[in-house]
Amino acid sequence: MESISLLLGEALSPYQVTLTPSGARGECLVTLKSATGAIVVEREFNQAQFTDKRLLTDVVDGLHRDVLIAEGRLEPSVIAAMRNVAQDKRLVGRN
């Protein structure tokens, strides 16, 4: 778990990353704090997500997105619009 914490810390710098076991079924609470110690994002993941490289990439991407939203640099509606555009492109490409 320590190596995952170090990887997440590198990927989400400058935020301080803390991993804490939080459930009976392998859940893990990931907390990102600012330099001042304020909690920016706190999310729970299944520890299995840390064992596969693709799933770990998804965890980092999700946390990065959550940080952008928490800091007001990205609106959730923009994410939904981007997903719709990407989905439309996939549907058009199948015809």
Backbone as a printed PyTorch tensor [residue, N CA C, xyz], in Angstrom:
tensor([[[  0.8220,  -1.1900,   0.0000],
         [  0.0000,   0.0000,   0.0000],
         [  0.8680,   1.2560,   0.0000]],

        [[  2.0440,   1.1560,   0.6150],
         [  2.9350,   2.3150,   0.6690],
         [  3.4030,   2.7210,  -0.7270]],

        [[  3.6850,   1.7400,  -1.5910],
         [  4.1280,   2.0730,  -2.9400],
         [  3.0030,   2.7410,  -3.7320]],

        [[  1.7520,   2.3250,  -3.5190],
         [  0.6090,   2.9600,  -4.1780],
         [  0.4820,   4.3950,  -3.6880]],

        [[  0.6670,   4.5980,  -2.4020],
         [  0.5980,   5.9500,  -1.8420],
         [  1.6600,   6.8530,  -2.4710]],

        [[  2.8650,   6.3200,  -2.6540],
         [  3.9380,   7.0980,  -3.2860],
         [  3.6040,   7.4170,  -4.7420]],

        [[  3.0660,   6.4210,  -5.4700],
         [  2.6780,   6.6500,  -6.8660],
         [  1.5840,   7.7100,  -6.9700]],

        [[  0.5760,   7.6030,  -6.1130],
         [ -0.5010,   8.5940,  -6.1220],
         [  0.0350,   9.9780,  -5.7430]],

        [[  0.9440,  10.0050,  -4.7860],
         [  1.5420,  11.2750,  -4.3750],
         [  2.2850,  11.9490,  -5.5140]],

        [[  3.0170,  11.1550,  -6.2980],
         [  3.7210,  11.6990,  -7.4660],
         [  2.7540,  12.1900,  -8.5220]],

        [[  1.7440,  11.3890,  -8.7960],
         [  0.7960,  11.7080,  -9.8600],
         [ -0.0900,  12.9040,  -9.5080]],

        [[ -0.3200,  13.1270,  -8.2220],
         [ -1.2440,  14.1830,  -7.8080],
         [ -0.5450,  15.3210,  -7.0780]],

        [[  0.7450,  15.4300,  -7.2650],
         [  1.5130,  16.5230,  -6.6730],
         [  0.9240,  17.8540,  -7.1390]],

        [[  0.8230,  18.8370,  -6.3520],
         [  1.4290,  19.1110,  -5.0520],
         [  0.5710,  18.7020,  -3.8580]],

        [[ -0.4660,  17.9150,  -4.0690],
         [ -1.3530,  17.5280,  -2.9770],
         [ -0.7450,  16.4040,  -2.1590]],

        [[ -0.9910,  16.4350,  -0.8550],
         [ -0.5620,  15.3690,   0.0350],
         [ -1.6200,  14.2720,  -0.0450]],

        [[ -1.2020,  13.0440,  -0.3380],
         [ -2.1210,  11.9270,  -0.5030],
         [ -1.9970,  10.9900,   0.6980]],

        [[ -3.1560,  10.6430,   1.2680],
         [ -3.1980,   9.7000,   2.3790],
         [ -4.1530,   8.5750,   2.0240]],

        [[ -3.7100,   7.3280,   2.2200],
         [ -4.5600,   6.1480,   2.0160],
         [ -4.8630,   5.5490,   3.3810]],

        [[ -6.1560,   5.3110,   3.6360],
         [ -6.5750,   4.7540,   4.9140],
         [ -7.5580,   3.6200,   4.6730]],

        [[ -7.3020,   2.4200,   5.2130],
         [ -8.3030,   1.3580,   5.1020],
         [ -9.6100,   1.8450,   5.7300]],

        [[-10.7420,   1.5830,   5.0480],
         [-11.9830,   2.1620,   5.5640],
         [-13.1860,   1.2330,   5.5290]],

        [[-13.0200,  -0.0090,   5.1200],
         [-14.1870,  -0.8790,   5.0490],
         [-13.8410,  -2.3320,   5.2200]],

        [[-14.8820,  -3.1120,   5.4700],
         [-14.6960,  -4.5400,   5.6920],
         [-14.4510,  -5.3120,   4.3990]],

        [[-14.7700,  -4.6990,   3.2540],
         [-14.6270,  -5.4010,   1.9740],
         [-13.4760,  -4.8540,   1.1270]],

        [[-12.4630,  -4.3400,   1.7750],
         [-11.2900,  -3.8980,   1.0340],
         [-11.3510,  -2.4680,   0.5430]],

        [[-12.2310,  -1.6670,   1.0930],
         [-12.2780,  -0.2670,   0.6830],
         [-11.1010,   0.4990,   1.2750]],

        [[-10.7580,   1.5730,   0.5830],
         [ -9.6520,   2.4150,   1.0140],
         [-10.0450,   3.8700,   0.7810]],

        [[ -9.9010,   4.6860,   1.7960],
         [-10.2100,   6.1040,   1.6920],
         [ -8.9650,   6.8450,   1.2190]],

        [[ -9.1100,   7.5810,   0.1220],
         [ -8.0160,   8.3910,  -0.4140],
         [ -8.3420,   9.8410,  -0.1110]],

        [[ -7.4340,  10.5040,   0.5860],
         [ -7.6210,  11.9000,   0.9580],
         [ -6.5150,  12.7340,   0.3360]],

        [[ -6.9080,  13.8010,  -0.3470],
         [ -5.9500,  14.7500,  -0.9120],
         [ -6.0620,  16.0500,  -0.1270]],

        [[ -4.9140,  16.5210,   0.3620],
         [ -4.8780,  17.7630,   1.1280],
         [ -3.9960,  18.7770,   0.4220]],

        [[ -4.3630,  20.0340,   0.5860],
         [ -3.5700,  21.1310,   0.0260],
         [ -2.3360,  21.3500,   0.8940]],

        [[ -1.4860,  22.2650,   0.4580],
         [ -0.2690,  22.5800,   1.2180],
         [ -0.5940,  23.1260,   2.6010]],

        [[ -1.7860,  23.7150,   2.7530],
         [ -2.1940,  24.2620,   4.0510],
         [ -2.8370,  23.2060,   4.9470]],

        [[ -3.0240,  21.9890,   4.4160],
         [ -3.6140,  20.9150,   5.2010],
         [ -5.1170,  20.7770,   5.0480]],

        [[ -5.7140,  21.6130,   4.2040],
         [ -7.1590,  21.5380,   3.9740],
         [ -7.4790,  20.3570,   3.0580]],

        [[ -8.5280,  19.6230,   3.3920],
         [ -8.9540,  18.5020,   2.5460],
         [ -9.5860,  19.0610,   1.2810]],

        [[ -9.0360,  18.6590,   0.1390],
         [ -9.5270,  19.0960,  -1.1660],
         [-10.4860,  18.0570,  -1.7350]],

        [[-10.0960,  16.7870,  -1.6520],
         [-10.9060,  15.6800,  -2.1680],
         [-10.7480,  14.4960,  -1.2320]],

        [[-11.8470,  13.7930,  -1.0260],
         [-11.8180,  12.5650,  -0.2400],
         [-12.7560,  11.5790,  -0.9210]],

        [[-12.1990,  10.4360,  -1.3300],
         [-12.9910,   9.4220,  -2.0450],
         [-12.6100,   8.0420,  -1.5770]],

        [[-13.5810,   7.1420,  -1.6600],
         [-13.3500,   5.7640,  -1.2670],
         [-13.2520,   4.8870,  -2.5120]],

        [[-12.2730,   3.9970,  -2.5170],
         [-12.0520,   3.0780,  -3.6270],
         [-11.9150,   1.6670,  -3.0860]],

        [[-12.1770,   0.6990,  -3.9420],
         [-11.8930,  -0.6810,  -3.6000],
         [-10.4060,  -0.8890,  -3.8350]],

        [[ -9.7340,  -1.5460,  -2.9190],
         [ -8.2810,  -1.7430,  -3.0450],
         [ -7.9030,  -2.5010,  -4.3080]],

        [[ -8.8220,  -3.2750,  -4.8630],
         [ -8.5460,  -4.0010,  -6.1040],
         [ -8.2240,  -3.0340,  -7.2370]],

        [[ -8.7330,  -1.8080,  -7.1540],
         [ -8.4630,  -0.8120,  -8.1870],
         [ -6.9960,  -0.3810,  -8.1990]],

        [[ -6.2820,  -0.6620,  -7.1380],
         [ -4.8750,  -0.2790,  -7.0620],
         [ -3.9500,  -1.3790,  -7.5750]],

        [[ -4.5050,  -2.5330,  -7.9290],
         [ -3.6670,  -3.6530,  -8.3370],
         [ -3.5040,  -3.7670,  -9.8460]],

        [[ -4.3480,  -3.1130, -10.6050],
         [ -4.2980,  -3.1620, -12.0640],
         [ -3.9040,  -1.7910, -12.5920]],

        [[ -2.9700,  -1.7640, -13.5210],
         [ -2.4380,  -0.4920, -14.0250],
         [ -3.5280,   0.3770, -14.6520]],

        [[ -4.4250,  -0.2270, -15.4390],
         [ -5.4990,   0.5550, -16.0780],
         [ -6.4580,   1.1120, -15.0490]],

        [[ -6.8030,   0.2900, -14.0390],
         [ -7.7180,   0.7610, -13.0010],
         [ -7.0730,   1.8570, -12.1640]],

        [[ -5.7870,   1.7220, -11.8990],
         [ -5.0730,   2.7480, -11.1440],
         [ -5.0310,   4.0550, -11.9270]],

        [[ -4.8590,   3.9570, -13.2380],
         [ -4.9000,   5.1550, -14.0870],
         [ -6.2630,   5.8170, -14.0000]],

        [[ -7.3230,   5.0210, -13.9860],
         [ -8.6710,   5.5660, -13.8340],
         [ -8.8500,   6.2630, -12.4890]],

        [[ -8.2710,   5.6980, -11.4400],
         [ -8.3340,   6.3140, -10.1130],
         [ -7.6670,   7.6870, -10.1480]],

        [[ -6.4640,   7.7380, -10.7100],
         [ -5.7260,   9.0120, -10.7760],
         [ -6.4850,  10.0300, -11.6260]],

        [[ -7.0000,   9.5990, -12.7750],
         [ -7.7640,  10.5110, -13.6340],
         [ -8.9930,  11.0460, -12.9060]],

        [[ -9.6880,  10.1690, -12.1960],
         [-10.8750,  10.5920, -11.4550],
         [-10.5390,  11.5670, -10.3430]],

        [[ -9.4530,  11.2990,  -9.6250],
         [ -9.0470,  12.2160,  -8.5580],
         [ -8.6010,  13.5610,  -9.1260]],

        [[ -7.8890,  13.5220, -10.2390],
         [ -7.4590,  14.7700, -10.8760],
         [ -8.6730,  15.6000, -11.3000]],

        [[ -9.6550,  14.9350, -11.8980],
         [-10.8940,  15.6170, -12.2900],
         [-11.6030,  16.2010, -11.0620]],

        [[-11.6700,  15.4330,  -9.9740],
         [-12.3200,  15.9010,  -8.7560],
         [-11.6060,  17.1270,  -8.1710]],

        [[-10.2780,  17.1460,  -8.2600],
         [ -9.5100,  18.3040,  -7.7940],
         [ -9.8600,  19.5330,  -8.6270]],

        [[ -9.9160,  19.3600,  -9.9460],
         [-10.2640,  20.4900, -10.8160],
         [-11.6450,  21.0360, -10.4860]],

        [[-12.5930,  20.1450, -10.2140],
         [-13.9440,  20.5670,  -9.8490],
         [-13.9340,  21.2580,  -8.4880]],

        [[-13.2380,  20.6650,  -7.5100],
         [-13.1830,  21.2360,  -6.1600],
         [-12.5630,  22.6310,  -6.1560]],

        [[-11.6040,  22.8400,  -7.0360],
         [-10.9380,  24.1460,  -7.1070],
         [-11.6840,  25.1350,  -8.0020]],

        [[-12.7750,  24.6790,  -8.6040],
         [-13.5600,  25.5650,  -9.4610],
         [-12.9530,  25.7830, -10.8340]],

        [[-12.0190,  24.9290, -11.2190],
         [-11.3830,  25.0750, -12.5340],
         [-12.0830,  24.2600, -13.6110]],

        [[-13.0640,  23.4490, -13.2180],
         [-13.8140,  22.6390, -14.1700],
         [-15.2110,  22.4390, -13.6070]],

        [[-16.2010,  22.6740, -14.4240],
         [-17.5900,  22.4990, -14.0170],
         [-18.0580,  21.0940, -14.3920]],

        [[-18.8230,  20.4310, -13.5260],
         [-19.3410,  19.0970, -13.8540],
         [-20.1300,  19.0800, -15.1600]],

        [[-20.8040,  20.1760, -15.4850],
         [-21.5790,  20.2270, -16.7290],
         [-20.6620,  20.1650, -17.9520]],

        [[-19.4520,  20.6860, -17.8360],
         [-18.4840,  20.6310, -18.9380],
         [-18.0670,  19.1750, -19.1760]],

        [[-17.8750,  18.4230, -18.1050],
         [-17.5110,  17.0120, -18.2260],
         [-18.6200,  16.2580, -18.9500]],

        [[-19.8770,  16.5070, -18.5610],
         [-21.0040,  15.8340, -19.2070],
         [-21.0640,  16.1860, -20.6880]],

        [[-20.8330,  17.4350, -21.0200],
         [-20.8580,  17.8570, -22.4240],
         [-19.7380,  17.1800, -23.2160]],

        [[-18.5520,  17.0770, -22.6250],
         [-17.4350,  16.4270, -23.3020],
         [-17.7340,  14.9460, -23.5440]],

        [[-18.3550,  14.2930, -22.5840],
         [-18.7120,  12.8790, -22.7490],
         [-19.7320,  12.7090, -23.8680]],

        [[-20.6990,  13.6160, -23.9320],
         [-21.7060,  13.5340, -24.9870],
         [-21.0850,  13.6970, -26.3630]],

        [[-20.1560,  14.6180, -26.4960],
         [-19.4820,  14.8290, -27.7810],
         [-18.6970,  13.5840, -28.1700]],

        [[-17.9730,  13.0100, -27.2050],
         [-17.1860,  11.8060, -27.4770],
         [-18.0970,  10.6470, -27.8700]],

        [[-19.2250,  10.5130, -27.2000],
         [-20.1650,   9.4360, -27.5200],
         [-20.7610,   9.6390, -28.9120]],

        [[-21.1040,  10.8720, -29.2580],
         [-21.6440,  11.1680, -30.5880],
         [-20.6360,  10.8040, -31.6760]],

        [[-19.3600,  11.0980, -31.4400],
         [-18.3200,  10.7780, -32.4260],
         [-18.2100,   9.2730, -32.6200]],

        [[-18.3260,   8.5110, -31.5340],
         [-18.2490,   7.0520, -31.6490],
         [-19.4440,   6.5120, -32.4300]],

        [[-20.6250,   7.0650, -32.1700],
         [-21.8190,   6.6020, -32.8670],
         [-21.7740,   6.9300, -34.3540]],

        [[-21.2680,   8.1200, -34.7170],
         [-21.1570,   8.5280, -36.1020],
         [-20.1370,   7.6360, -36.8160]],

        [[-19.0690,   7.2820, -36.1550],
         [-18.0270,   6.4540, -36.7510],
         [-18.4760,   5.0360, -37.0480]],

        [[-19.5520,   4.5750, -36.4320],
         [-20.0410,   3.2170, -36.6580],
         [-20.9340,   3.1130, -37.8910]],

        [[-21.4230,   4.2190, -38.3840],
         [-22.3480,   4.1810, -39.5300],
         [-21.6290,   3.9910, -40.8270]]])
